[in-house]
Amino acid sequence: MSGFTTVDLGCERGNNAYNIVQWMDEPQATQMYMRTFDELWNDPVKLQDVTDAVIENISTVYAEHAPEMIYLTTLYHILFVLVWEDRMRLAVAYKETPDAKSTGVRVERYYYTDWMPVGEAIPRLEGLSMDAVYENLVRRIAGSALGDAPTSTLRESVAEQGRRERIEKQIAALEAKIRREKQPKKKFELVTQLRALQNMIEL
């Protein structure tokens, strides 16, 4: 074996035409290989632990060029196109200004399309202003998550989505509690609460 990578171990296919991996089950041969490995592993000249150095370099690069900081400090609306091999998806963040006196923005949530073949996720730009184009993009990418009420503003639609999600979590927790409950009277009370929550979702 020429190395200790996944390719050298035979776990993955590499660029070489062939790769020789020798397998032996004799105890003496196994012990010899183990001694050789331990000698190399514990030799500070031939082998160095670079974990801390790698983490430090990654942390430094991230701190200086954090994508979240770049995104949060700009007031421009950004459409992300994520590509993986022959698939792609669109992503956009819904941002709000916390209050009238604030000059920054707050990312409330991200919306994504499903993965699809490259070239199919071509967004249609509609609107008479950049804000209108952005809102239409968010609605198009979010799809059914924001509902289909035509008179709601984007802010109202996002708030309504948050309300539905909170109620759905309460429903899930209540359904689990009902399944565990043994007393008929208590279970009836829980079912009544469940129906009330379900009616709130349907509103």
Secondary structure, DSSP 8 states (H G I E B T S, - for coil): ---SSTTTTTSS--SSS---------HHHHHHHHHHHHHHHT-TTT----HHHHHHHHHHHHHHS-HHHHHHT--S--EEEEEETTEEEEEEEEEE-SSTT--S-EEEEEEE---EETTT-------SSHHHHHHHHHHHHHGGGG---TTS-HHHHHHHHHHHHHHHHHHHHHHHHHHH---HHHHHHHHHHHHHHHHHHH-
